[in-house]
């Protein structure tokens, strides 16, 4: 596999992982879920590693598809400022529209 093929594979996996993470986060719609719990589910069911999970959470939060907050204080938070195990999240309205096909993003496979 040359570098071009490796990059295409890596990009496709990122896009797929983004969809898996968003779908798993939506399992209990309306409720915040601990990122640690979602990470374990995506690892067990979808084969998404911890590092890939964190990459996807960062992307989904930056694109406003998910909302993150601290578990302890329920204060809005950014992944760049906290350990992922300290956070919980849920899809935003924009994230839900993406899941149900009302909007499209080539970086999220649903």
C-alpha positions in Angstrom: 0.0 0.0 0.0 1.6 3.3 -1.0 1.2 6.6 0.9 -1.7 7.7 -1.3 -3.7 4.5 -0.6 -2.8 4.7 3.1 -4.1 8.3 3.3 -7.4 7.3 1.5 -7.9 4.4 3.9 -7.2 6.6 6.9 -9.5 9.4 5.7 -12.3 6.8 5.0 -11.9 5.3 8.5 -12.1 8.8 10.1 -15.3 9.5 8.2 -16.8 6.2 9.2 -15.6 6.6 12.9 -17.3 10.0 13.0 -20.6 8.4 12.0 -20.2 5.6 14.5 -19.5 7.9 17.4 -22.4 10.2 16.6 -24.8 7.2 16.2 -23.7 5.6 19.5 -24.0 9.0 21.3 -27.6 9.2 20.0 -28.6 5.8 21.5 -30.4 7.4 24.4 -31.6 10.5 22.7 -32.0 13.6 24.9 -29.7 12.3 27.7 -26.1 13.2 28.2 -23.8 10.1 28.1 -20.3 9.8 29.6 -17.7 9.9 26.9 -15.9 7.1 28.6 -18.9 4.8 28.3 -19.5 5.8 24.6 -15.8 5.1 23.9 -16.0 1.6 25.3 -19.2 0.9 23.2 -17.7 2.2 20.0 -14.5 0.2 20.7 -16.4 -3.0 21.4 -19.0 -2.7 18.6 -17.3 -0.7 15.9 -13.6 -1.3 16.5 -12.9 2.4 17.1 -9.7 2.8 19.1 -9.5 5.3 22.0 -7.3 7.7 19.9 -9.7 7.5 17.0 -12.6 8.1 19.3 -11.0 11.3 20.7 -10.3 12.5 17.2 -13.9 12.0 16.3 -15.3 13.7 19.4 -13.0 16.7 18.8 -14.3 17.0 15.2 -18.0 16.5 16.0 -17.8 19.1 18.8 -15.9 21.6 16.7 -18.5 21.2 13.9 -21.3 21.6 16.5 -22.8 18.1 16.0 -22.4 17.3 19.7 -22.5 19.3 22.9 -20.0 18.5 25.6 -20.1 19.4 29.3 -18.3 18.4 32.5 -19.8 15.5 34.4 -19.2 17.0 37.8 -20.5 20.6 37.3 -22.5 20.2 34.1 -20.6 23.2 32.7 -20.1 23.5 28.9 -16.6 22.3 28.1 -14.1 21.7 25.2 -12.2 18.5 24.8 -9.0 20.5 24.4 -9.4 21.8 28.0 -10.4 18.5 29.8 -9.7 14.8 29.9 -12.3 13.0 27.9 -13.2 10.9 31.0 -14.3 14.1 32.7 -16.9 14.9 30.0 -20.3 13.8 28.9 -22.1 14.6 25.6 -25.2 14.4 23.5 -26.1 15.3 19.9 -27.2 18.8 19.1 -30.1 19.6 16.9 -27.7 19.9 14.0 -26.2 16.5 14.9 -29.7 14.9 15.0 -30.5 16.4 11.6 -27.3 14.9 10.2 -28.2 11.5 11.6 -31.6 11.5 10.1 -30.4 12.7 6.7 -31.8 16.2 6.6 -28.3 17.7 6.2 -25.1 16.1 4.7 -21.5 16.3 5.7 -18.9 14.3 3.6 -16.8 14.0 6.8 -19.5 12.0 8.7 -20.8 8.6 7.3 -24.3 7.8 8.6 
